[in-house]
Amino acid sequence: MVIAEQVDRIERYLVDITDALAQVGLKRCSCCGKFFQSADPKALFKGREVVCYRCLPKWWSHRRGQLSTIERDSIEHKLVHWLIREHNADIVRDPAKLGEKADKISMIASCLECNGTGISDGRTCSRCYDGNIWVVTPRDDIPSSASGS
């Protein structure tokens, strides 16, 4: 067998294995490639791509600049709600107070109330700082992958 045929056969085999894992309820993180139980709502964020909690900060900082404003805001709001619901995230309005939560993972997002404008009902938004909020989650709240890591 020529090398090209062997590579094709191996690629087909890997696709079959990946499909079989999906059939038993495992999904793969689009960043690190590890598999996680799809039934565990804490393990994977399902936005435009499927991303595990551990890869989220790196993925989001890279991905958000590649999206249109409308698409970014939509995914970002979904992400903030997921972090609050599944990972007990806190919303920090004042960035000066982030120092109090130094042992946590944080990300900046546009305010859900004023959509990042800083203005709500004709006044300065009381839920954010210049249209931004900081979403802070515990570092130790990382679900384990199905591949044992």
QUIRA-V429462 format. One record per residue. RES is the residue in one small letter. OMEGA is omega in whole degrees, 0 to 359 (* if undefined). NEAR is the number of other ideal C-beta (glycine too) atoms within 10 Angstrom. D_CENTER is the distance of its C-alpha to the mean C-alpha in Angstrom with 2 decimals. Layout:
# QUIRA-V429462
{{RES:OMEGA:NEAR:D_CENTER} {RES:OMEGA:NEAR:D_CENTER}}
This chain:
# QUIRA-V429462
{{m:178:7:43.14} {v:183:7:41.91} {i:180:7:38.72} {a:179:8:37.05} {e:179:9:37.81} {q:179:10:36.43} {v:178:10:33.15} {d:180:12:32.94} {r:178:11:33.70} {i:178:10:31.06} {e:178:10:28.40} {r:179:10:29.51} {y:179:10:29.48} {l:176:10:25.87} {v:178:10:24.83} {d:180:10:26.89} {i:179:10:25.27} {t:177:13:21.71} {d:180:9:23.00} {a:178:10:24.70} {l:177:16:21.63} {a:180:13:19.89} {q:180:8:23.15} {v:172:10:22.91} {g:177:13:19.43} {l:176:19:17.24} {k:184:20:14.30} {r:174:20:13.34} {c:182:22:10.15} {s:179:16:10.65} {c:186:17:10.47} {c:178:17:12.56} {g:179:11:14.30} {k:180:19:14.54} {f:180:23:15.12} {f:176:24:13.87} {q:180:17:15.67} {s:179:18:14.39} {a:179:9:16.32} {d:184:14:14.26} {p:180:14:11.86} {k:190:17:10.34} {a:188:24:9.69} {l:171:26:7.31} {f:182:24:4.87} {k:176:12:7.51} {g:175:20:7.48} {r:176:15:9.84} {e:177:13:8.92} {v:185:16:7.94} {v:178:21:5.57} {c:183:25:6.57} {y:182:21:5.90} {r:182:20:8.38} {c:188:17:7.20} {l:182:24:3.99} {p:180:13:6.88} {k:180:12:8.95} {w:185:19:7.10} {w:180:20:6.46} {s:178:11:9.99} {h:187:10:11.38} {r:188:18:10.17} {r:179:17:10.91} {g:181:8:14.48} {q:186:9:15.02} {l:172:15:14.57} {s:181:8:17.36} {t:181:9:17.34} {i:180:8:17.34} {e:179:13:14.47} {r:181:19:12.35} {d:180:17:13.44} {s:180:14:12.82} {i:181:18:9.13} {e:178:21:8.83} {h:177:15:11.00} {k:179:14:9.29} {l:179:20:6.04} {v:179:19:8.85} {h:179:13:10.76} {w:180:19:8.40} {l:178:23:8.17} {i:184:15:11.89} {r:189:11:12.85} {e:185:18:11.36} {h:176:20:11.20} {n:181:12:14.09} {a:174:23:12.64} {d:174:15:15.50} {i:178:16:15.95} {v:182:21:18.23} {r:186:15:20.41} {d:181:10:22.48} {p:178:14:21.07} {a:181:9:24.27} {k:179:13:23.15} {l:179:14:20.12} {g:179:7:22.71} {e:184:10:23.31} {k:186:15:19.84} {a:182:8:20.00} {d:184:9:18.90} {k:176:18:15.39} {i:180:20:12.10} {s:174:17:11.76} {m:178:19:10.35} {i:180:16:12.58} {a:175:23:12.26} {s:182:20:15.18} {c:179:24:17.12} {l:183:17:16.74} {e:185:15:20.51} {c:181:20:21.91} {n:175:15:19.22} {g:181:20:19.37} {t:184:13:23.15} {g:182:16:24.21} {i:178:13:26.86} {s:182:16:27.03} {d:177:9:30.31} {g:180:5:32.10} {r:175:9:31.35} {t:182:12:28.95} {c:182:20:25.83} {s:184:11:26.07} {r:184:12:22.39} {c:176:25:21.17} {y:182:18:22.52} {d:177:12:23.42} {g:183:17:20.69} {n:171:15:17.86} {i:176:24:16.24} {w:181:21:14.52} {v:187:21:11.90} {v:181:22:12.92} {t:179:22:11.89} {p:177:14:14.21} {r:185:8:14.02} {d:182:8:15.81} {d:183:15:13.44} {i:178:16:12.05} {p:179:17:12.93} {s:180:13:15.24} {s:179:20:15.09} {a:180:19:17.91} {s:171:13:19.34} {g:181:7:20.26} {s:*:10:18.15}}
